[in-house]
Amino acid sequence: MNLDEARGALVQEGRELLAAMEEALLDIESSGYTDERVNAIFRAAHTIKGSAGLFGLDSLVSFTHVVESLLDQVRNSEIELNGNMLSLLLTCGDYIGSLISAVE
C-alpha cells in the first residue's frame, strides 16, 4: 500500500467513524444516555486521533484529543452529557469531518 492509498483509507475510515459517532449522538438525543453509546463515540474519536497521528496530522490529532478528553470525563461521570454538549459534540464531529476532507 502506498502513501496515497493509506491516506485514502484514513479518509474512508474517518468518515465511517464520524457517521457512527453522529448516529450514537443522535441515539442519545432521542433515546437517552447509555454507556455503550458514549463508549462508541469515544472509540470513534480515539481511533480517528490515532490514525491521524500515524500521518503526522497534528491539527486533527490536537482537536480530536480535546473531544476525546471531554468524552472521557463523561465516561468517568465527571461531567454530565446534556443537550448543549450533544449539540457541541455534533458540531465537533462536523469540524473533524472538515479536517478529514482537507486531508483528502
Long-range contacts (C-beta under 8 A, 24 or more apart in sequence): 6-55, 7-55, 7-103, 7-104, 8-104, 10-51, 10-52, 10-54, 10-55, 10-100, 10-103, 11-100, 11-101, 11-103, 11-104, 13-47, 13-51, 14-48, 14-51, 14-52, 14-96, 14-97, 14-100, 14-103, 15-97, 15-100, 17-44, 17-47, 17-48, 18-44, 18-48, 18-93, 18-96, 18-97, 18-100, 20-44, 21-45, 21-89, 21-93, 22-90, 22-93, 25-86, 25-89, 25-90, 25-93, 28-81, 28-86, 29-83, 29-86, 33-81, 35-75, 38-71, 38-74, 38-75, 38-81, 39-75, 41-71, 41-89, 42-68, 42-71, 42-72, 42-75, 45-71, 45-96, 48-96, 48-100, 55-103, 57-99, 57-103, 59-99, 60-96, 60-99, 60-100, 60-103, 63-92, 63-95, 63-96, 63-99, 64-96, 67-92, 67-96
